[in-house]
Amino acid sequence: MNVRFAIFVVLITLVSNCAVSQAAVEIDVAADHANIQNDLISVGFDLTTGNYTGINRTDNTVVFKDAWFRLGKGGWYEPK
């Protein structure tokens, strides 16, 4: 549950910092993924691998793909 909350906070921070207009924000969190998006950007996290991808929703351009993160002890390891 703590990992979900951490992901939620990171996603909210990303979208609020990237948004240039007051677009409606949609959030979807499940055991294996977390997604947040508005009319401008979509950020999706794969919670099983720690990878995340960002998409510019105005033209569906992939802004970043297969980026990764890890969370403290017991979290994800650096990709080999």
N, C-alpha and C positions, 0 to 999 in steps of 0.2 A: 504494500500500500504506500509506503514512503517513496518508492521509485516512481509510482504513478503521479504522486503529488509533485515530485521534483520535475518530471517531464511536463506536467501541466504548467508549472510556473515558468519553465524555460520557453514553452510554446507561446504562452501569453505575452511574455517579454519580447520575443522575436516579432510577433505580429504587431504589437503595439508600437514598437520602435520602427518597423518598416512601413507601416501604413501611412499614406499621405492624405487619406480622406477617411471619413467616418463610415466605412463599409461594415456591413453586418459580419460578424465573426462566427464561424461554425467550428465546433470542437467535437471530435470523436475519439474516445479513449476506451480501449479494450485491453485484455490481458496481453495481447501480442503486438498491438500497434497504438499509436497516438497520432492524430492528425489535427491540424488547425489550419483554417483557410479563411480568406475573405475574397473580395472580387479581384484583388491584386496579386496575392501570393498564397501558395499552399506549401506547408512544411509537414512532411510525413516522417514519423519515427518508427522503425522496426524494433520493437522492444526485445525481441529474441536475439538480435545480433548487435544492436546498438548503432546501426546505420541510419542515416536520415538523408532525405532528399528535399530540395526546394524547387518549386516550379513557379514561373511567372505566369499567372493565369490570364493575363491580357492577350498573350500570344502562344501560350503553352510551351515556352522555352524552358528547358531544364537549366536552372541557375547553378545548382550544385547537386551532385549525385554521389551516393555511397560515402558521404562524410561519416565519421564515427565519433563516438564519445564513450567515456567510461565513468562509472560512478563509484568512487571509493573502494574500499576492500570488498571483495566478493562481487565486484561489478564486472563489466566487460574488460577483456584484455585487448591490448593493441593488436591490430591485424598482423598476421605473419606474412 
